[in-house]
């Protein structure tokens, strides 16, 4: 079994996830920590719980999800894992931070490319990868089938969907990703989103106004 902990960081109110197993190994997903205080909140949780970070993952590389990549990579000696199609998004990080006037230390480059052929192992816990473009070309979700939850990034929210007006976004592609991939998952799968509260697949099928 895994433990899911999240922190809401940075001016964009992004959810940063730490997924840990019974052996105290953990994934750090989308670290949005953007200042010394937020860095310490993340690090203190890891230290106080005796966790060993083994992988740095990005669901996608918009600025609010990568602000802490450099801190995490340096502090825990981790390489960045993300989809190859996120390279141009990641490369715009410095420009975007200046545009929004937000602090950002340049993320390391993607070291390991992930797509749907990959499986991630957190000890004996298996996560499959769902490529769900539209919000961003290389958006991926991490699916724990055994425990019925999805770390979904900015693909699907509680009664909403990811925005598609950013560069390389596409509304039709996003809708197709949700309906043809995420909505094939069981209704009781919990979705942990990149912003806001958690939801589940069945609820969004019935009530999400963007998907009716």
C-alpha positions in Angstrom: 0.0 0.0 0.0 1.0 3.6 -0.6 0.6 6.8 1.2 -0.4 9.9 -0.7 0.7 13.3 0.6 0.2 16.6 -1.2 1.2 20.2 -0.7 -0.3 23.2 -2.4 2.5 25.5 -3.5 3.3 28.6 -5.4 1.1 31.5 -6.6 -0.7 29.1 -9.0 -1.8 26.9 -6.1 -0.4 23.8 -7.6 -0.6 20.4 -5.9 2.8 18.7 -5.3 2.6 15.0 -4.6 4.8 12.6 -2.6 3.8 9.0 -3.0 5.5 6.6 -0.5 5.5 2.9 0.2 5.8 0.8 3.3 9.6 0.7 2.8 9.8 4.5 3.0 10.7 4.9 -0.7 8.9 7.7 -2.5 8.2 9.4 -5.7 8.1 13.2 -5.9 5.7 14.3 -8.5 5.4 17.9 -9.9 7.4 19.7 -7.2 5.9 23.2 -7.3 7.8 24.6 -4.3 8.9 28.1 -5.3 10.8 29.6 -2.3 12.8 28.6 0.7 9.8 28.1 3.0 8.1 25.8 0.5 11.3 23.9 -0.1 11.6 23.4 3.7 8.0 22.2 4.0 8.7 19.5 1.4 12.1 18.5 2.8 10.8 18.4 6.4 8.0 16.1 5.5 10.4 13.7 3.8 12.9 13.9 6.7 10.4 13.6 9.5 8.9 10.5 7.9 12.2 8.9 7.1 11.5 8.8 3.4 13.9 8.0 0.6 13.1 9.8 -2.7 13.9 7.5 -5.6 12.3 9.3 -8.6 11.5 12.8 -9.7 8.5 12.9 -12.0 6.6 15.6 -14.0 3.1 15.0 -15.3 3.9 17.9 -17.6 6.3 20.8 -17.6 4.3 24.0 -17.2 6.0 26.5 -14.9 3.8 25.9 -11.9 4.7 22.1 -11.9 8.5 22.5 -12.3 9.4 25.3 -9.9 11.0 22.8 -7.5 12.6 20.5 -10.0 16.1 22.0 -9.4 15.7 21.9 -5.6 14.5 18.3 -5.6 17.1 17.1 -8.1 20.0 18.7 -6.2 18.8 17.8 -2.7 18.1 14.1 -3.4 20.4 13.4 -6.4 17.5 12.6 -8.7 17.1 12.8 -12.5 14.0 14.2 -14.1 11.5 11.8 -15.7 8.9 13.2 -18.1 7.5 12.7 -21.6 9.7 13.6 -24.5 7.1 16.0 -26.0 7.5 18.2 -22.9 11.0 19.3 -24.0 9.8 22.5 -25.7 7.5 23.3 -22.7 10.3 22.8 -20.2 12.7 25.0 -22.3 10.3 27.9 -22.1 10.4 27.9 -18.3 12.7 30.9 -17.9 10.7 33.0 -20.3 7.4 32.1 -18.7 8.6 32.9 -15.2 9.6 36.3 -16.4 6.3 36.8 -18.1 4.4 36.0 -14.9 6.9 37.6 -12.6 7.3 34.4 -10.5 10.5 33.0 -9.0 12.0 30.1 -10.9 15.4 28.3 -10.8 15.9 26.6 -14.2 14.9 23.0 -14.1 17.4 20.3 -15.2 16.6 18.7 -18.5 14.6 15.6 -18.8 16.9 12.7 -18.3 14.5 9.8 -18.8 11.6 9.9 -21.3 8.4 8.2 -20.2 5.5 7.0 -22.3 2.8 4.3 -22.2 5.3 1.5 -22.7 6.9 2.2 -19.4 6.0 0.9 -16.0 7.2 2.6 -12.8 7.9 0.5 -9.7 7.7 1.9 -6.2 9.0 -1.2 -4.5 6.3 -3.8 -5.3 3.7 -1.1 -6.2 3.2 -0.7 -9.9 2.2 2.5 -11.7 1.3 2.5 -15.4 1.5 5.6 -17.6 -1.3 7.1 -19.5 -0.4 9.7 -22.2 -3.2 12.2 -22.2 -2.2 15.2 -24.3 -4.3 18.3 -24.9 -3.5 20.5 -21.9 0.2 20.0 -22.9 1.5 17.7 -25.6 3.3 15.4 -23.3 0.9 15.3 -20.4 1.0 11.9 -18.6 -0.9 10.4 -15.7 0.4 7.9 -13.3 -2.1 5.1 -12.6 -2.0 2.7 -9.6 -4.5 0.1 -10.7 -4.3 -2.0 -7.6 -5.1 0.9 -5.3 -7.5 2.6 -7.8 -6.0 6.0 -8.0 -4.6 8.3 -10.7 -2.1 11.2 -10.3 -3.6 13.2 -13.2 -1.7 16.4 -13.5 -3.8 19.1 -15.2 -5.9 16.8 -17.5 -9.0 16.4 -15.4 -10.3 18.4 -12.4 -13.3 18.3 -10.2 -16.0 19.4 -12.6 -13.5 20.9 -14.9 -10.7 20.2 -17.3 -7.2 21.5 -18.0 -7.0 24.8 -19.9 -6.1 24.6 -23.6 -5.3 28.2 -24.4 -1.6 27.9 -23.6 1.0 27.3 -26.3 0.8 23.7 -27.7 -2.6 23.1 -26.0 -5.5 21.8 -28.0 -9.1 21.5 -26.7 -10.3 18.7 -29.0 -7.2 16.6 -28.2 -7.8 17.0 -24.4 -11.4 16.0 -24.6 -10.5 12.9 -26.6 -7.7 12.0 -24.1 -10.2 12.2 -21.2 -13.0 10.3 -23.0 -10.9 7.7 -24.8 -8.3 7.0 -22.0 -9.3 8.2 -18.6 -13.0 7.4 -18.9 -12.0 3.8 -19.7 -10.8 3.4 -16.1 -13.3 2.1 -13.5 -15.7 4.6 -12.1 -14.3 4.3 -8.5 -10.8 5.4 -9.5 -9.8 8.4 -7.5 -8.2 11.3 -9.5 -5.6 13.4 -7.7 -5.4 16.6 -9.8 -2.7 19.2 -10.2 -5.0 21.8 -8.7 -7.9 21.7 -6.4 -9.6 18.8 -4.7 -9.6 15.2 -5.7 -12.4 13.6 -7.7 -13.3 10.3 -9.3 -13.9 8.9 -12.7 -17.6 8.0 -12.3 -18.5 11.4 -10.8 -16.8 13.3 -13.7 -18.5 11.1 -16.3 -21.9 12.1 -14.8 -21.4 15.7 -13.8 -18.5 17.4 -15.6 -20.0 20.1 -17.8 -17.2 20.0 -20.2 -17.6 16.3 -21.0 -21.3 15.8 -21.4 
